[in-house]
């Protein structure tokens, strides 16, 4: 173990001991906010400290075995002690790998629900059909993960695709996986309307926003322009009969959000506010890390065919994630929501980059 990692673990162990003392401090026990902070930090550090103490114990046993072997004259005992030392060395390597993984900073948004926005881009009506395919893929992925999908604003195209769709996904850890879907998705296939069998390339963009709590983003009523209008999409008898759809403009940022999925104006306003809060939270995060452009814009790109995070090639039954150079030949399964192989590679890549930066 290098000195930098050892020093970090020593400091973590000392902090954990302090937290144990705080958990028996009457002042901490009497302050619910402070108590929650301390118990949360305790839960965060405990796996690291447990692994570190296993490492220290194994390291001590390895050193003791080597010292005893150096002082013993019995060849059989020396061989036995060296075997113990070697086994402990293998154990130490495994624990060190585990410790490096545990020390990777966790994305604070990973456990949050998400707001997902899909928009058709380059490719005309075929792009809209592709956007619809992505929407169904994410519905099935959420179902596989036992997360709930809540449509917010869905705009169908003339041929059964989607011009755009905004929906929420609710469930612990939703953002930790959906964040890998943000960006331009390129499809290569023969459209149903193509009489000569030529392969077309089309695009749809996906933005993924962690859903923010009301306490995380302050929205002043005076900063909002709220308009109502009649729904234009599917929705039963209420469509075009009542002004149930809602459009909200946040004047300080110019962000505009609309929702017409529900029959109730109040429900549509509530959903639109959720999307607005998520967009403002993301803009707030971008500002905190010093980014000039919004994270959302960097996610979706321009929607041109040359940009992509992933390519879906129907003729070759191929899905390629360009960020990690992974190709799987299981397109139907992927479109049915089986994203596990792609996500595992992306999780590993994220961890490797975090270790390199740390």
Rosetta blueprint (number, residue, H / E / L):
1 X L
2 X L
3 X H
4 X H
5 X H
6 X H
7 X H
8 X H
9 X H
10 X H
11 X H
12 X H
13 X H
14 X H
15 X H
16 X H
17 X H
18 X H
19 X H
20 X H
21 X H
22 X H
23 X L
24 X L
25 X L
26 X H
27 X H
28 X H
29 X H
30 X L
31 X L
32 X H
33 X H
34 X H
35 X H
36 X H
37 X H
38 X H
39 X H
40 X H
41 X H
42 X H
43 X H
44 X H
45 X H
46 X H
47 X H
48 X H
49 X H
50 X H
51 X H
52 X H
53 X H
54 X H
55 X H
56 X H
57 X H
58 X H
59 X H
60 X H
61 X H
62 X H
63 X H
64 X H
65 X H
66 X H
67 X H
68 X H
69 X H
70 X H
71 X H
72 X L
73 X L
74 X L
75 X H
76 X H
77 X H
78 X H
79 X H
80 X H
81 X H
82 X H
83 X H
84 X H
85 X H
86 X H
87 X H
88 X H
89 X H
90 X H
91 X H
92 X H
93 X H
94 X H
95 X H
96 X H
97 X H
98 X H
99 X H
100 X H
101 X H
102 X H
103 X L
104 X L
105 X L
106 X L
107 X L
108 X L
109 X L
110 X L
111 X L
112 X L
113 X L
114 X E
115 X E
116 X E
117 X E
118 X E
119 X E
120 X E
121 X L
122 X L
123 X L
124 X H
125 X H
126 X H
127 X H
128 X H
129 X H
130 X H
131 X H
132 X H
133 X H
134 X H
135 X H
136 X H
137 X H
138 X H
139 X H
140 X H
141 X H
142 X H
143 X H
144 X H
145 X L
146 X L
147 X L
148 X E
149 X E
150 X E
151 X E
152 X E
153 X E
154 X E
155 X E
156 X E
157 X L
158 X L
159 X L
160 X L
161 X L
162 X E
163 X E
164 X E
165 X E
166 X E
167 X E
168 X E
169 X E
170 X E
171 X L
172 X L
173 X L
174 X H
175 X H
176 X H
177 X H
178 X H
179 X H
180 X H
181 X H
182 X L
183 X E
184 X E
185 X E
186 X E
187 X E
188 X E
189 X E
190 X L
191 X L
192 X L
193 X L
194 X L
195 X L
196 X L
197 X L
198 X L
199 X L
200 X E
201 X E
202 X E
203 X E
204 X E
205 X E
206 X E
207 X E
208 X E
209 X E
210 X E
211 X L
212 X L
213 X L
214 X H
215 X H
216 X H
217 X L
218 X L
219 X L
220 X L
221 X H
222 X H
223 X H
224 X E
225 X E
226 X E
227 X E
228 X E
229 X E
230 X L
231 X L
232 X L
233 X L
234 X L
235 X L
236 X H
237 X H
238 X H
239 X L
240 X L
241 X L
242 X L
243 X L
244 X L
245 X E
246 X E
247 X E
248 X E
249 X E
250 X E
251 X L
252 X L
253 X L
254 X L
255 X E
256 X E
257 X E
258 X E
259 X E
260 X L
261 X L
262 X L
263 X L
264 X L
265 X H
266 X H
267 X H
268 X H
269 X H
270 X H
271 X H
272 X H
273 X H
274 X H
275 X H
276 X H
277 X H
278 X H
279 X H
280 X H
281 X H
282 X H
283 X H
284 X H
285 X H
286 X H
287 X H
288 X H
289 X L
290 X L
291 X L
292 X L
293 X L
294 X L
295 X H
296 X H
297 X H
298 X H
299 X H
300 X H
301 X L
302 X L
303 X L
304 X L
305 X L
306 X L
307 X L
308 X L
309 X L
310 X E
311 X E
312 X E
313 X E
314 X L
315 X L
316 X L
317 X L
318 X E
319 X E
320 X E
321 X E
322 X L
323 X L
324 X L
325 X L
326 X E
327 X E
328 X E
329 X L
330 X L
331 X H
332 X H
333 X H
334 X H
335 X H
336 X L
337 X L
338 X L
339 X L
340 X H
341 X H
342 X H
343 X H
344 X H
345 X H
346 X H
347 X H
348 X H
349 X H
350 X H
351 X H
352 X H
353 X H
354 X H
355 X H
356 X H
357 X H
358 X L
